[in-house]
Amino acid sequence: GGITAKTRVASPSSPPYAHLRYVEGGRTLILESSYDSGLVEALKRHIPSTGRRWLSHRKAWAIEPPWAMAAADVVRAHLGIEIVMPSLGVTP
């Protein structure tokens, strides 16, 4: 089914944010965002544990590329932010 947001938690002093970028030569995407408990739950629900891992030292999610669109959908549903899919930045 679709992704629906139940709650939106954001600090009143700072607007929500989300960024998705490639690292490790395009083998992994890093998702950095403002904290939202619904976002965390949805990432865990829609992306299997083999497709994501929490990087506590960066306070960011490492997302495997096949799950990039699912991550973008979750961000849109929970933070109201449209993620622009990053380019690899690698020239042939």
QUIVENFEN-V805352 format. One record per pair of residues at least 12 apart in sequence whose ideal C-beta (glycine too) atoms are under 10 Angstrom apart, sorted by the first residue. I is the first residue (numbers start at 1). J is the second residue. If there is no record, write none. Layout:
# QUIVENFEN-V805352
i: (I | I)
j: (J | J)
This chain:
# QUIVENFEN-V805352
i: (2 | 2 | 3 | 3 | 3 | 3 | 3 | 3 | 3 | 3 | 3 | 3 | 4 | 4 | 4 | 4 | 5 | 5 | 5 | 5 | 5 | 5 | 5 | 5 | 5 | 5 | 6 | 6 | 6 | 6 | 6 | 6 | 7 | 7 | 7 | 7 | 7 | 7 | 8 | 8 | 8 | 8 | 8 | 8 | 8 | 8 | 9 | 9 | 9 | 9 | 9 | 9 | 9 | 9 | 10 | 10 | 10 | 10 | 10 | 10 | 11 | 11 | 14 | 15 | 15 | 15 | 15 | 16 | 16 | 16 | 16 | 16 | 16 | 16 | 16 | 16 | 16 | 17 | 17 | 17 | 17 | 17 | 17 | 18 | 18 | 18 | 18 | 18 | 18 | 18 | 18 | 18 | 18 | 18 | 18 | 18 | 18 | 18 | 18 | 18 | 19 | 19 | 19 | 19 | 19 | 19 | 19 | 19 | 19 | 20 | 20 | 20 | 20 | 20 | 20 | 20 | 20 | 20 | 20 | 20 | 20 | 20 | 21 | 21 | 21 | 21 | 22 | 22 | 22 | 22 | 22 | 22 | 22 | 22 | 23 | 23 | 24 | 25 | 25 | 25 | 26 | 26 | 26 | 26 | 26 | 26 | 27 | 27 | 27 | 28 | 28 | 28 | 28 | 28 | 28 | 28 | 29 | 29 | 29 | 29 | 29 | 29 | 29 | 29 | 29 | 29 | 29 | 29 | 29 | 30 | 30 | 30 | 30 | 30 | 30 | 30 | 31 | 31 | 31 | 31 | 31 | 31 | 31 | 31 | 31 | 31 | 31 | 31 | 31 | 31 | 31 | 32 | 32 | 32 | 32 | 32 | 33 | 33 | 33 | 33 | 33 | 33 | 33 | 33 | 33 | 33 | 34 | 34 | 34 | 35 | 36 | 36 | 36 | 36 | 37 | 38 | 38 | 38 | 38 | 39 | 39 | 39 | 39 | 39 | 39 | 39 | 40 | 40 | 40 | 40 | 41 | 41 | 42 | 42 | 42 | 42 | 42 | 42 | 42 | 43 | 43 | 43 | 43 | 43 | 43 | 43 | 43 | 44 | 44 | 45 | 45 | 46 | 46 | 46 | 46 | 46 | 46 | 47 | 47 | 47 | 47 | 47 | 47 | 47 | 47 | 47 | 48 | 48 | 48 | 50 | 50 | 51 | 51 | 51 | 51 | 51 | 51 | 51 | 51 | 52 | 52 | 52 | 52 | 61 | 65 | 68 | 68 | 68 | 69 | 69 | 71 | 71 | 72 | 72)
j: (73 | 77 | 42 | 45 | 46 | 70 | 73 | 74 | 75 | 76 | 77 | 78 | 38 | 42 | 77 | 78 | 36 | 38 | 39 | 42 | 74 | 76 | 77 | 78 | 79 | 80 | 37 | 38 | 41 | 42 | 77 | 78 | 36 | 37 | 38 | 39 | 41 | 78 | 36 | 37 | 38 | 39 | 77 | 78 | 79 | 80 | 34 | 35 | 36 | 37 | 38 | 39 | 78 | 79 | 34 | 35 | 36 | 78 | 79 | 80 | 34 | 35 | 34 | 34 | 79 | 80 | 81 | 33 | 34 | 35 | 36 | 39 | 75 | 78 | 79 | 80 | 81 | 32 | 33 | 34 | 75 | 79 | 81 | 31 | 32 | 33 | 34 | 36 | 39 | 71 | 72 | 74 | 75 | 76 | 78 | 79 | 80 | 81 | 82 | 83 | 31 | 32 | 33 | 60 | 75 | 81 | 83 | 84 | 86 | 32 | 33 | 60 | 61 | 63 | 68 | 71 | 72 | 75 | 83 | 84 | 85 | 86 | 60 | 86 | 87 | 89 | 65 | 68 | 85 | 86 | 87 | 88 | 89 | 90 | 60 | 62 | 62 | 88 | 89 | 90 | 65 | 86 | 87 | 88 | 89 | 90 | 62 | 64 | 65 | 53 | 55 | 61 | 62 | 63 | 64 | 65 | 52 | 60 | 61 | 62 | 63 | 64 | 65 | 67 | 68 | 71 | 72 | 85 | 86 | 55 | 58 | 60 | 61 | 62 | 63 | 86 | 43 | 47 | 52 | 55 | 60 | 61 | 62 | 63 | 67 | 68 | 71 | 72 | 74 | 75 | 83 | 55 | 58 | 59 | 60 | 61 | 59 | 60 | 61 | 71 | 74 | 75 | 78 | 79 | 81 | 83 | 78 | 79 | 81 | 59 | 74 | 75 | 78 | 79 | 78 | 74 | 77 | 78 | 79 | 61 | 71 | 74 | 75 | 77 | 78 | 79 | 54 | 61 | 74 | 78 | 74 | 78 | 70 | 71 | 73 | 74 | 75 | 77 | 78 | 61 | 63 | 67 | 70 | 71 | 74 | 75 | 78 | 61 | 74 | 70 | 74 | 67 | 70 | 71 | 73 | 74 | 77 | 61 | 63 | 64 | 66 | 67 | 68 | 70 | 71 | 74 | 64 | 67 | 70 | 64 | 67 | 63 | 64 | 65 | 66 | 67 | 68 | 70 | 71 | 64 | 67 | 70 | 71 | 74 | 88 | 83 | 85 | 86 | 83 | 85 | 83 | 85 | 84 | 85)
